[in-house]
Amino acid sequence: MTLMTIGLFLLSHLDVGTSTLTSSLYLLILGLGLGSTMQVLVLAVQNAVHYRVLGAATSGVTLFRGIGGSLGAAVFGAIFSARLASQLKHLLTGSVAGQVSGGGRLTGSQVARLPPAARTIYEHAYVHALQPVFLAAAGVALVAFALAWLLPERPLREAAATSRGLDDGLAVP
């Protein structure tokens, strides 16, 4: 969780001039943190429930992860869209404003075809619109980190260690 929070915080510092190597390093830190967290949380849930409800508990984790991802995408997408529209409104004036239409929704090829002045304005607005998204996500990750300390520590089950062969592996625990 610490790596994930640090990665999100670092991503909030991206700018138009940030190198691909630097942004890749930030994403690597985020990915290492996220990847290290996901399976540990599934294992913690599986270890905390009785074998009879193991499947339901695992699918519950998957369900709530999907709901959280959907809500997160919606909330962070709304923050980004509002911030981008605000940034563009403040930055675009006169003849440049007419060259960026569609409420700021441009594809990469459309941005590439903009005149240099309009492209620079759009790129800066886009990057600055991402900063609060990554900061908010880092805040959520920090809260999750704090909540993780409240999880009770339980020893892992040792059912696999007591197995005597294939018959035990195929039997109901």
C-alpha positions in Angstrom: 0.0 0.0 0.0 2.9 2.3 0.7 4.4 1.7 -2.8 0.9 2.3 -4.4 0.5 5.6 -2.5 4.0 6.7 -3.4 3.4 5.8 -7.1 0.1 7.7 -7.2 1.7 10.7 -5.6 4.6 10.6 -8.0 2.2 10.4 -11.0 0.6 13.6 -9.7 3.8 15.4 -10.6 3.8 14.5 -14.3 4.2 17.4 -16.6 4.3 17.8 -20.4 8.1 17.6 -20.4 8.2 14.4 -18.2 10.3 11.8 -19.9 8.9 8.4 -20.8 11.5 6.8 -18.6 10.4 8.8 -15.6 6.7 8.2 -16.1 7.4 4.5 -16.6 9.3 4.4 -13.3 6.4 6.0 -11.6 4.0 3.5 -13.1 6.3 0.6 -12.1 6.2 1.8 -8.5 2.4 2.0 -8.7 2.2 -1.4 -10.3 4.5 -3.1 -7.7 2.4 -1.7 -4.9 -0.9 -2.6 -6.5 0.3 -6.1 -7.5 1.6 -6.8 -4.1 -1.6 -5.7 -2.4 -4.3 -7.5 -4.5 -3.5 -11.1 -3.8 -2.6 -10.5 -0.1 -6.1 -9.1 0.5 -7.7 -12.0 -1.2 -5.6 -14.4 0.9 -6.5 -12.5 4.1 -10.3 -12.9 3.3 -9.9 -16.6 2.3 -8.0 -17.3 5.5 -10.6 -15.5 7.7 -13.6 -17.5 6.6 -14.7 -21.1 7.1 -14.2 -23.5 4.2 -17.9 -23.8 3.6 -18.1 -20.1 2.5 -14.6 -19.9 0.9 -16.0 -19.6 -2.7 -18.6 -17.0 -1.6 -15.9 -15.0 0.2 -13.6 -15.1 -2.8 -16.3 -14.0 -5.2 -17.3 -11.3 -2.8 -13.8 -9.9 -2.9 -14.0 -9.9 -6.7 -17.4 -8.3 -6.7 -16.4 -5.5 -4.4 -13.2 -5.0 -6.3 -15.2 -4.5 -9.5 -17.6 -2.2 -7.8 -14.8 -0.1 -6.3 -13.1 0.0 -9.7 -16.3 1.2 -11.4 -17.0 3.8 -8.7 -13.4 5.0 -8.8 -13.4 5.3 -12.5 -16.6 7.4 -12.4 -15.5 9.6 -9.5 -11.9 10.2 -10.8 -13.3 10.6 -14.4 -15.6 13.3 -13.2 -12.8 15.1 -11.4 -10.7 14.9 -14.5 -13.4 16.1 -16.9 -14.4 19.0 -14.7 -10.8 20.0 -14.2 -10.0 19.8 -17.9 -13.0 21.9 -18.9 -12.1 24.5 -16.3 -8.4 24.5 -17.4 -9.4 24.9 -21.0 -11.9 27.7 -20.3 -9.2 29.7 -18.5 -6.4 29.0 -21.0 -8.2 29.2 -24.3 -9.1 32.6 -25.7 -9.8 34.3 -29.0 -8.8 32.4 -32.2 -7.2 29.5 -30.3 -10.6 28.7 -28.6 -12.2 28.1 -32.0 -9.6 25.5 -32.9 -10.4 23.3 -29.9 -14.0 22.3 -30.0 -16.1 19.4 -28.7 -15.8 20.4 -25.0 -12.1 19.4 -24.8 -12.6 15.9 -26.1 -9.9 15.4 -28.6 -8.2 12.3 -29.8 -4.4 12.1 -29.9 -4.4 12.6 -33.7 -6.6 15.7 -33.3 -4.3 17.1 -30.7 -1.3 16.5 -33.1 -3.1 18.4 -35.9 -3.7 21.5 -33.7 -1.5 24.6 -34.3 1.5 24.6 -32.0 0.0 27.3 -29.6 -3.3 25.4 -29.2 -1.6 22.1 -28.8 0.7 23.4 -26.1 -2.3 24.9 -24.2 -4.3 21.7 -24.6 -1.4 19.5 -23.4 -0.8 21.7 -20.3 -4.5 21.7 -19.5 -4.7 17.9 -19.8 -1.7 17.3 -17.5 -2.9 19.8 -14.9 -6.3 18.1 -15.0 -4.7 14.8 -14.1 -2.9 16.1 -11.0 -5.9 16.2 -8.7 -7.0 12.8 -9.9 -3.7 11.2 -8.9 -3.6 13.2 -5.6 -7.2 12.0 -4.7 -6.2 8.5 -5.6 -3.1 8.7 -3.4 -5.4 9.9 -0.6 -7.7 6.9 -1.0 -4.7 4.6 -1.1 -3.3 6.3 2.1 -6.7 5.7 3.8 -6.7 2.1 2.7 -3.1 1.7 4.1 -4.3 3.0 7.5 -7.4 0.7 7.4 -5.1 -2.3 6.6 -3.5 -1.9 10.0 -6.9 -2.6 11.6 -7.0 -6.1 10.0 -6.5 -8.8 12.7 -3.4 -10.8 12.2 -4.2 -14.5 11.8 -1.9 -17.4 11.2 -2.3 -19.0 7.8 -4.2 -22.3 7.7 -1.9 -25.3 7.5 -4.3 -27.7 5.6 -2.0 -28.0 2.7 1.0 -28.8 4.9 -0.8 -31.8 6.5 -1.7 -33.3 3.1 -0.6 -36.9 2.6 -1.1 -37.2 -1.1 -3.4 -36.8 -4.0 -6.5 -38.1 -2.2 -6.3 -35.3 0.3 -5.9 -32.7 -2.4 -9.1 -33.9 -4.1 -11.2 -34.2 -1.0 -13.3 -31.5 0.5 -11.3 -29.7 3.2 
